[in-house]
């Protein structure tokens, strides 16, 4: 689900890359066991910014 769209993305040097960028979110996943690893697709364009976990 796209939750936000921006006309650019920030670059590490402080500049802007003028490319439309989407921010995605998914529904929380309810796990019955603690994960020991995460396998991502073989996509060099994929950027993973954060994975969060906690007890509810």
PDB file with one MODEL, atoms N, CA, C and O in Angstrom:
MODEL        1
ATOM      1  N   UNK A   1       0.839  -1.151   0.000  1.00  0.00           N
ATOM      2  CA  UNK A   1       0.000   0.000   0.000  1.00  0.00           C
ATOM      3  C   UNK A   1       0.905   1.241   0.000  1.00  0.00           C
ATOM      4  O   UNK A   1       1.803   1.350   0.835  1.00  0.00           O
ATOM      5  N   UNK A   2       0.678   2.158  -0.913  1.00  0.00           N
ATOM      6  CA  UNK A   2       1.434   3.420  -0.925  1.00  0.00           C
ATOM      7  C   UNK A   2       0.789   4.355   0.095  1.00  0.00           C
ATOM      8  O   UNK A   2      -0.409   4.629   0.026  1.00  0.00           O
ATOM      9  N   UNK A   3       1.592   4.843   1.042  1.00  0.00           N
ATOM     10  CA  UNK A   3       1.065   5.746   2.067  1.00  0.00           C
ATOM     11  C   UNK A   3       1.493   7.189   1.847  1.00  0.00           C
ATOM     12  O   UNK A   3       0.924   8.103   2.443  1.00  0.00           O
ATOM     13  N   UNK A   4       2.498   7.401   0.991  1.00  0.00           N
ATOM     14  CA  UNK A   4       2.934   8.766   0.676  1.00  0.00           C
ATOM     15  C   UNK A   4       3.729   8.741  -0.623  1.00  0.00           C
ATOM     16  O   UNK A   4       4.323   7.726  -0.984  1.00  0.00           O
ATOM     17  N   UNK A   5       3.729   9.869  -1.316  1.00  0.00           N
ATOM     18  CA  UNK A   5       4.510  10.029  -2.538  1.00  0.00           C
ATOM     19  C   UNK A   5       5.204  11.378  -2.464  1.00  0.00           C
ATOM     20  O   UNK A   5       4.596  12.376  -2.079  1.00  0.00           O
ATOM     21  N   UNK A   6       6.485  11.407  -2.836  1.00  0.00           N
ATOM     22  CA  UNK A   6       7.229  12.662  -2.855  1.00  0.00           C
ATOM     23  C   UNK A   6       7.810  12.871  -4.255  1.00  0.00           C
ATOM     24  O   UNK A   6       8.055  11.893  -4.962  1.00  0.00           O
ATOM     25  N   UNK A   7       8.035  14.108  -4.670  1.00  0.00           N
ATOM     26  CA  UNK A   7       8.582  14.381  -5.998  1.00  0.00           C
ATOM     27  C   UNK A   7      10.098  14.147  -6.077  1.00  0.00           C
ATOM     28  O   UNK A   7      10.674  14.219  -7.163  1.00  0.00           O
ATOM     29  N   UNK A   8      10.745  13.868  -4.946  1.00  0.00           N
ATOM     30  CA  UNK A   8      12.190  13.655  -4.918  1.00  0.00           C
ATOM     31  C   UNK A   8      12.541  12.767  -3.731  1.00  0.00           C
ATOM     32  O   UNK A   8      11.691  12.459  -2.896  1.00  0.00           O
ATOM     33  N   UNK A   9      13.794  12.366  -3.671  1.00  0.00           N
ATOM     34  CA  UNK A   9      14.318  11.672  -2.498  1.00  0.00           C
ATOM     35  C   UNK A   9      15.624  12.340  -2.105  1.00  0.00           C
ATOM     36  O   UNK A   9      16.334  12.880  -2.953  1.00  0.00           O
ATOM     37  N   UNK A  10      15.932  12.302  -0.840  1.00  0.00           N
ATOM     38  CA  UNK A  10      17.160  12.919  -0.345  1.00  0.00           C
ATOM     39  C   UNK A  10      18.369  12.060  -0.688  1.00  0.00           C
ATOM     40  O   UNK A  10      18.287  10.832  -0.684  1.00  0.00           O
ATOM     41  N   UNK A  11      19.483  12.704  -0.984  1.00  0.00           N
ATOM     42  CA  UNK A  11      20.735  12.007  -1.232  1.00  0.00           C
ATOM     43  C   UNK A  11      21.612  12.096   0.007  1.00  0.00           C
ATOM     44  O   UNK A  11      21.446  12.997   0.829  1.00  0.00           O
ATOM     45  N   UNK A  12      22.534  11.173   0.137  1.00  0.00           N
ATOM     46  CA  UNK A  12      23.378  11.129   1.332  1.00  0.00           C
ATOM     47  C   UNK A  12      24.225  12.383   1.495  1.00  0.00           C
ATOM     48  O   UNK A  12      24.586  12.729   2.620  1.00  0.00           O
ATOM     49  N   UNK A  13      24.554  13.075   0.406  1.00  0.00           N
ATOM     50  CA  UNK A  13      25.358  14.290   0.478  1.00  0.00           C
ATOM     51  C   UNK A  13      24.557  15.543   0.783  1.00  0.00           C
ATOM     52  O   UNK A  13      25.120  16.635   0.855  1.00  0.00           O
ATOM     53  N   UNK A  14      23.244  15.400   0.963  1.00  0.00           N
ATOM     54  CA  UNK A  14      22.405  16.545   1.301  1.00  0.00           C
ATOM     55  C   UNK A  14      21.629  17.095   0.119  1.00  0.00           C
ATOM     56  O   UNK A  14      20.820  18.007   0.293  1.00  0.00           O
ATOM     57  N   UNK A  15      21.849  16.572  -1.069  1.00  0.00           N
ATOM     58  CA  UNK A  15      21.128  17.038  -2.247  1.00  0.00           C
ATOM     59  C   UNK A  15      19.818  16.301  -2.435  1.00  0.00           C
ATOM     60  O   UNK A  15      19.380  15.546  -1.567  1.00  0.00           O
ATOM     61  N   UNK A  16      19.197  16.534  -3.588  1.00  0.00           N
ATOM     62  CA  UNK A  16      17.943  15.886  -3.922  1.00  0.00           C
ATOM     63  C   UNK A  16      18.077  15.155  -5.246  1.00  0.00           C
ATOM     64  O   UNK A  16      18.686  15.662  -6.188  1.00  0.00           O
ATOM     65  N   UNK A  17      17.508  13.970  -5.312  1.00  0.00           N
ATOM     66  CA  UNK A  17      17.415  13.201  -6.542  1.00  0.00           C
ATOM     67  C   UNK A  17      15.979  13.388  -7.030  1.00  0.00           C
ATOM     68  O   UNK A  17      15.041  12.900  -6.399  1.00  0.00           O
ATOM     69  N   UNK A  18      15.803  14.088  -8.142  1.00  0.00           N
ATOM     70  CA  UNK A  18      14.467  14.435  -8.629  1.00  0.00           C
ATOM     71  C   UNK A  18      13.807  13.259  -9.333  1.00  0.00           C
ATOM     72  O   UNK A  18      13.700  13.229 -10.559  1.00  0.00           O
ATOM     73  N   UNK A  19      13.370  12.301  -8.543  1.00  0.00           N
ATOM     74  CA  UNK A  19      12.655  11.129  -9.028  1.00  0.00           C
ATOM     75  C   UNK A  19      11.463  10.899  -8.091  1.00  0.00           C
ATOM     76  O   UNK A  19      11.600  10.974  -6.870  1.00  0.00           O
ATOM     77  N   UNK A  20      10.304  10.621  -8.671  1.00  0.00           N
ATOM     78  CA  UNK A  20       9.131  10.363  -7.843  1.00  0.00           C
ATOM     79  C   UNK A  20       9.405   9.144  -6.961  1.00  0.00           C
ATOM     80  O   UNK A  20       9.847   8.099  -7.439  1.00  0.00           O
ATOM     81  N   UNK A  21       9.135   9.300  -5.679  1.00  0.00           N
ATOM     82  CA  UNK A  21       9.437   8.259  -4.706  1.00  0.00           C
ATOM     83  C   UNK A  21       8.181   7.915  -3.924  1.00  0.00           C
ATOM     84  O   UNK A  21       7.452   8.806  -3.490  1.00  0.00           O
ATOM     85  N   UNK A  22       7.929   6.633  -3.743  1.00  0.00           N
ATOM     86  CA  UNK A  22       6.760   6.171  -2.997  1.00  0.00           C
ATOM     87  C   UNK A  22       7.210   5.580  -1.669  1.00  0.00           C
ATOM     88  O   UNK A  22       8.255   4.935  -1.585  1.00  0.00           O
ATOM     89  N   UNK A  23       6.407   5.807  -0.630  1.00  0.00           N
ATOM     90  CA  UNK A  23       6.635   5.230   0.686  1.00  0.00           C
ATOM     91  C   UNK A  23       5.549   4.171   0.875  1.00  0.00           C
ATOM     92  O   UNK A  23       4.359   4.466   0.768  1.00  0.00           O
ATOM     93  N   UNK A  24       5.965   2.948   1.154  1.00  0.00           N
ATOM     94  CA  UNK A  24       5.033   1.840   1.267  1.00  0.00           C
ATOM     95  C   UNK A  24       4.897   1.385   2.710  1.00  0.00           C
ATOM     96  O   UNK A  24       5.801   1.577   3.523  1.00  0.00           O
ATOM     97  N   UNK A  25       3.766   0.783   3.013  1.00  0.00           N
ATOM     98  CA  UNK A  25       3.541   0.172   4.320  1.00  0.00           C
ATOM     99  C   UNK A  25       2.736  -1.098   4.121  1.00  0.00           C
ATOM    100  O   UNK A  25       1.981  -1.228   3.158  1.00  0.00           O
ATOM    101  N   UNK A  26       2.902  -2.006   5.018  1.00  0.00           N
ATOM    102  CA  UNK A  26       2.121  -3.234   5.003  1.00  0.00           C
ATOM    103  C   UNK A  26       1.490  -3.430   6.362  1.00  0.00           C
ATOM    104  O   UNK A  26       1.882  -2.794   7.341  1.00  0.00           O
ATOM    105  N   UNK A  27       0.525  -4.300   6.417  1.00  0.00           N
ATOM    106  CA  UNK A  27      -0.110  -4.613   7.692  1.00  0.00           C
ATOM    107  C   UNK A  27       0.874  -5.384   8.557  1.00  0.00           C
ATOM    108  O   UNK A  27       1.696  -6.132   8.028  1.00  0.00           O
ATOM    109  N   UNK A  28       0.812  -5.224   9.856  1.00  0.00           N
ATOM    110  CA  UNK A  28       1.692  -5.992  10.739  1.00  0.00           C
ATOM    111  C   UNK A  28       1.473  -7.493  10.556  1.00  0.00           C
ATOM    112  O   UNK A  28       0.361  -7.939  10.275  1.00  0.00           O
ATOM    113  N   UNK A  29       2.518  -8.242  10.716  1.00  0.00           N
ATOM    114  CA  UNK A  29       2.453  -9.700  10.610  1.00  0.00           C
ATOM    115  C   UNK A  29       2.482 -10.278  12.015  1.00  0.00           C
ATOM    116  O   UNK A  29       3.366  -9.959  12.810  1.00  0.00           O
ATOM    117  N   UNK A  30       1.530 -11.115  12.310  1.00  0.00           N
ATOM    118  CA  UNK A  30       1.483 -11.755  13.625  1.00  0.00           C
ATOM    119  C   UNK A  30       2.242 -13.079  13.531  1.00  0.00           C
ATOM    120  O   UNK A  30       1.850 -13.972  12.780  1.00  0.00           O
ATOM    121  N   UNK A  31       3.315 -13.201  14.289  1.00  0.00           N
ATOM    122  CA  UNK A  31       4.153 -14.391  14.260  1.00  0.00           C
ATOM    123  C   UNK A  31       3.908 -15.248  15.494  1.00  0.00           C
ATOM    124  O   UNK A  31       3.654 -14.735  16.583  1.00  0.00           O
ATOM    125  N   UNK A  32       3.988 -16.547  15.306  1.00  0.00           N
ATOM    126  CA  UNK A  32       3.866 -17.453  16.449  1.00  0.00           C
ATOM    127  C   UNK A  32       5.239 -17.911  16.931  1.00  0.00           C
ATOM    128  O   UNK A  32       5.358 -18.507  18.002  1.00  0.00           O
ATOM    129  N   UNK A  33       6.293 -17.630  16.127  1.00  0.00           N
ATOM    130  CA  UNK A  33       7.658 -17.964  16.510  1.00  0.00           C
ATOM    131  C   UNK A  33       8.558 -16.769  16.215  1.00  0.00           C
ATOM    132  O   UNK A  33       8.197 -15.905  15.415  1.00  0.00           O
ATOM    133  N   UNK A  34       9.711 -16.713  16.846  1.00  0.00           N
ATOM    134  CA  UNK A  34      10.678 -15.649  16.600  1.00  0.00           C
ATOM    135  C   UNK A  34      11.434 -15.943  15.310  1.00  0.00           C
ATOM    136  O   UNK A  34      12.021 -17.017  15.177  1.00  0.00           O
ATOM    137  N   UNK A  35      11.434 -15.004  14.348  1.00  0.00           N
ATOM    138  CA  UNK A  35      12.176 -15.255  13.111  1.00  0.00           C
ATOM    139  C   UNK A  35      13.675 -15.293  13.372  1.00  0.00           C
ATOM    140  O   UNK A  35      14.182 -14.564  14.226  1.00  0.00           O
ATOM    141  N   UNK A  36      14.379 -16.141  12.637  1.00  0.00           N
ATOM    142  CA  UNK A  36      15.829 -16.222  12.751  1.00  0.00           C
ATOM    143  C   UNK A  36      16.519 -15.622  11.537  1.00  0.00           C
ATOM    144  O   UNK A  36      17.720 -15.356  11.582  1.00  0.00           O
ATOM    145  N   UNK A  37      15.784 -15.406  10.457  1.00  0.00           N
ATOM    146  CA  UNK A  37      16.348 -14.761   9.279  1.00  0.00           C
ATOM    147  C   UNK A  37      15.221 -14.187   8.427  1.00  0.00           C
ATOM    148  O   UNK A  37      14.055 -14.550   8.584  1.00  0.00           O
ATOM    149  N   UNK A  38      15.592 -13.288   7.526  1.00  0.00           N
ATOM    150  CA  UNK A  38      14.653 -12.687   6.585  1.00  0.00           C
ATOM    151  C   UNK A  38      15.272 -12.823   5.201  1.00  0.00           C
ATOM    152  O   UNK A  38      16.426 -12.445   4.998  1.00  0.00           O
ATOM    153  N   UNK A  39      14.519 -13.357   4.252  1.00  0.00           N
ATOM    154  CA  UNK A  39      14.998 -13.519   2.885  1.00  0.00           C
ATOM    155  C   UNK A  39      14.325 -12.478   2.003  1.00  0.00           C
ATOM    156  O   UNK A  39      13.098 -12.410   1.925  1.00  0.00           O
ATOM    157  N   UNK A  40      15.139 -11.673   1.344  1.00  0.00           N
ATOM    158  CA  UNK A  40      14.621 -10.635   0.466  1.00  0.00           C
ATOM    159  C   UNK A  40      14.693 -11.098  -0.980  1.00  0.00           C
ATOM    160  O   UNK A  40      15.493 -11.976  -1.306  1.00  0.00           O
ATOM    161  N   UNK A  41      13.865 -10.521  -1.861  1.00  0.00           N
ATOM    162  CA  UNK A  41      13.952 -10.887  -3.269  1.00  0.00           C
ATOM    163  C   UNK A  41      15.290 -10.461  -3.863  1.00  0.00           C
ATOM    164  O   UNK A  41      15.925  -9.535  -3.358  1.00  0.00           O
ATOM    165  N   UNK A  42      15.718 -11.123  -4.921  1.00  0.00           N
ATOM    166  CA  UNK A  42      16.969 -10.768  -5.594  1.00  0.00           C
ATOM    167  C   UNK A  42      16.713  -9.588  -6.516  1.00  0.00           C
ATOM    168  O   UNK A  42      16.612  -9.749  -7.732  1.00  0.00           O
ATOM    169  N   UNK A  43      16.609  -8.413  -5.937  1.00  0.00           N
ATOM    170  CA  UNK A  43      16.302  -7.183  -6.655  1.00  0.00           C
ATOM    171  C   UNK A  43      17.289  -6.116  -6.193  1.00  0.00           C
ATOM    172  O   UNK A  43      17.196  -5.635  -5.064  1.00  0.00           O
ATOM    173  N   UNK A  44      18.220  -5.749  -7.045  1.00  0.00           N
ATOM    174  CA  UNK A  44      19.256  -4.780  -6.657  1.00  0.00           C
ATOM    175  C   UNK A  44      18.688  -3.380  -6.409  1.00  0.00           C
ATOM    176  O   UNK A  44      19.369  -2.537  -5.826  1.00  0.00           O
ATOM    177  N   UNK A  45      17.451  -3.122  -6.843  1.00  0.00           N
ATOM    178  CA  UNK A  45      16.843  -1.814  -6.645  1.00  0.00           C
ATOM    179  C   UNK A  45      16.064  -1.723  -5.335  1.00  0.00           C
ATOM    180  O   UNK A  45      15.571  -0.650  -4.986  1.00  0.00           O
ATOM    181  N   UNK A  46      15.949  -2.820  -4.615  1.00  0.00           N
ATOM    182  CA  UNK A  46      15.211  -2.838  -3.362  1.00  0.00           C
ATOM    183  C   UNK A  46      16.028  -2.168  -2.264  1.00  0.00           C
ATOM    184  O   UNK A  46      17.221  -2.438  -2.124  1.00  0.00           O
ATOM    185  N   UNK A  47      15.398  -1.305  -1.494  1.00  0.00           N
ATOM    186  CA  UNK A  47      16.055  -0.651  -0.362  1.00  0.00           C
ATOM    187  C   UNK A  47      15.255  -0.958   0.894  1.00  0.00           C
ATOM    188  O   UNK A  47      14.065  -0.653   0.973  1.00  0.00           O
ATOM    189  N   UNK A  48      15.900  -1.553   1.858  1.00  0.00           N
ATOM    190  CA  UNK A  48      15.269  -1.874   3.131  1.00  0.00           C
ATOM    191  C   UNK A  48      15.720  -0.848   4.149  1.00  0.00           C
ATOM    192  O   UNK A  48      16.912  -0.735   4.434  1.00  0.00           O
ATOM    193  N   UNK A  49      14.780  -0.102   4.698  1.00  0.00           N
ATOM    194  CA  UNK A  49      15.126   0.959   5.635  1.00  0.00           C
ATOM    195  C   UNK A  49      14.979   0.530   7.083  1.00  0.00           C
ATOM    196  O   UNK A  49      15.759   0.955   7.935  1.00  0.00           O
ATOM    197  N   UNK A  50      14.003  -0.296   7.371  1.00  0.00           N
ATOM    198  CA  UNK A  50      13.845  -0.710   8.763  1.00  0.00           C
ATOM    199  C   UNK A  50      12.975  -1.945   8.875  1.00  0.00           C
ATOM    200  O   UNK A  50      12.071  -2.170   8.070  1.00  0.00           O
ATOM    201  N   UNK A  51      13.260  -2.719   9.863  1.00  0.00           N
ATOM    202  CA  UNK A  51      12.401  -3.810  10.282  1.00  0.00           C
ATOM    203  C   UNK A  51      12.226  -3.641  11.788  1.00  0.00           C
ATOM    204  O   UNK A  51      13.205  -3.478  12.516  1.00  0.00           O
ATOM    205  N   UNK A  52      11.014  -3.677  12.241  1.00  0.00           N
ATOM    206  CA  UNK A  52      10.758  -3.478  13.661  1.00  0.00           C
ATOM    207  C   UNK A  52      10.056  -4.686  14.239  1.00  0.00           C
ATOM    208  O   UNK A  52       9.276  -5.362  13.569  1.00  0.00           O
ATOM    209  N   UNK A  53      10.344  -4.932  15.464  1.00  0.00           N
ATOM    210  CA  UNK A  53       9.673  -6.032  16.161  1.00  0.00           C
ATOM    211  C   UNK A  53       9.485  -5.667  17.616  1.00  0.00           C
ATOM    212  O   UNK A  53      10.184  -4.803  18.146  1.00  0.00           O
ATOM    213  N   UNK A  54       8.571  -6.305  18.237  1.00  0.00           N
ATOM    214  CA  UNK A  54       8.333  -6.013  19.639  1.00  0.00           C
ATOM    215  C   UNK A  54       7.232  -6.889  20.175  1.00  0.00           C
ATOM    216  O   UNK A  54       6.603  -7.646  19.436  1.00  0.00           O
ATOM    217  N   UNK A  55       7.009  -6.782  21.449  1.00  0.00           N
ATOM    218  CA  UNK A  55       5.941  -7.548  22.101  1.00  0.00           C
ATOM    219  C   UNK A  55       4.737  -6.658  22.289  1.00  0.00           C
ATOM    220  O   UNK A  55       4.865  -5.488  22.651  1.00  0.00           O
ATOM    221  N   UNK A  56       3.583  -7.207  22.046  1.00  0.00           N
ATOM    222  CA  UNK A  56       2.339  -6.445  22.223  1.00  0.00           C
ATOM    223  C   UNK A  56       1.686  -6.836  23.520  1.00  0.00           C
ATOM    224  O   UNK A  56       0.625  -6.311  23.860  1.00  0.00           O
TER     225      UNK A  56
ENDMDL
END
